[in-house]
Amino acid sequence: MIAISLRPTNRKWGTVSFASTLHLCPILDLLIADVPLKWQPDVRLGLQEALVNAAKHGNNLDPSKTILVEFFVLEDQYWWVISDQGTGFVPSCCCNLKDESKTNILDIDECGRGLYILHQIFDQVHWNPEGTELRLCKQMRNWGKLALGR
């Protein structure tokens, strides 16, 4: 089941909640609808990674648990806040996400590949202290850089 709260007229926000699933195409379509077309593939990849992690690792694909996504635009920033009902996440990988020598995503340890993708695409990536909520921000002024070095 999917519940959607569409953006009211002249407001730049909305929410969507859904049972844990990996069938994310319609949800991703909704979440990137206002993103400029040339950046939609990168943002879609990042959001897909975040939603898969919430469903698979957070909620253990339990269909009785839901994922909530709040999305909004503030001036030149696009925000997505993704919450799951899992036990929480603490980045425990030994990989260094800021290591400039790792220019190829395939050189990153498997446990850190998703985090690497998120940090390459979004300008801000933050978890709440419990590790059940992820905040992602993409700023318009930084959209001159291609996300994954294409």
Backbone hydrogen bonds, N-H to C=O, Kabsch-Sander energy under -0.5 kcal/mol:
donor,donor_aa,acceptor,acceptor_aa,energy
3,A,17,S,-3.2
5,S,15,T,-3.1
6,L,4,I,-0.6
11,R,8,P,-2.0
14,G,71,F,-1.9
15,T,5,S,-1.8
16,V,69,V,-2.3
17,S,3,A,-2.8
18,F,67,I,-2.0
19,A,1,M,-1.3
20,S,62,D,-0.7
20,S,65,K,-2.2
24,L,22,L,-1.4
28,L,24,L,-3.0
29,D,25,C,-2.5
30,L,26,P,-1.8
31,L,27,I,-2.3
32,I,28,L,-1.6
33,A,30,L,-1.0
35,V,32,I,-1.4
39,W,36,P,-2.0
40,Q,36,P,-0.8
40,Q,37,L,-0.8
43,V,39,W,-2.3
44,R,40,Q,-2.9
45,L,41,P,-2.0
46,G,42,D,-2.2
47,L,43,V,-2.8
48,Q,44,R,-2.7
49,E,45,L,-2.2
50,A,46,G,-2.2
51,L,47,L,-2.9
52,V,48,Q,-2.7
53,N,49,E,-2.1
54,A,50,A,-2.1
55,A,51,L,-2.6
56,K,52,V,-3.3
57,H,52,V,-0.5
57,H,53,N,-1.5
58,G,53,N,-2.0
59,N,54,A,-2.3
61,L,55,A,-3.4
62,D,59,N,-2.2
65,K,62,D,-2.1
67,I,18,F,-2.6
68,L,83,S,-2.3
69,V,16,V,-3.1
70,E,81,V,-2.3
71,F,14,G,-2.7
72,F,79,W,-1.9
73,V,12,K,-2.5
74,L,77,Q,-2.6
77,Q,74,L,-2.7
78,Y,138,K,-3.0
79,W,72,F,-3.0
80,W,136,L,-2.3
81,V,70,E,-2.9
82,I,80,W,-0.5
82,I,134,L,-3.0
83,S,68,L,-2.9
83,S,81,V,-0.5
84,D,132,T,-2.3
97,L,95,C,-0.8
99,D,96,N,-1.4
100,E,98,K,-0.8
102,K,99,D,-1.5
103,T,101,S,-1.5
105,I,103,T,-0.5
107,D,104,N,-2.2
108,I,105,I,-1.2
112,G,109,D,-1.7
113,R,109,D,-0.8
113,R,110,E,-0.8
114,G,110,E,-0.5
116,Y,112,G,-2.5
117,I,113,R,-2.4
118,L,114,G,-2.3
119,H,115,L,-2.5
120,Q,116,Y,-1.9
121,I,117,I,-2.1
122,F,118,L,-2.6
123,D,137,C,-2.3
124,Q,137,C,-1.6
126,H,135,R,-2.2
128,N,133,E,-2.0
131,G,128,N,-1.6
134,L,82,I,-3.0
135,R,126,H,-3.4
136,L,80,W,-2.9
136,L,134,L,-0.5
137,C,124,Q,-1.9
138,K,78,Y,-2.6
140,M,76,D,-3.8
142,N,139,Q,-1.3
143,W,140,M,-1.9
145,K,142,N,-1.3
149,G,146,L,-0.9
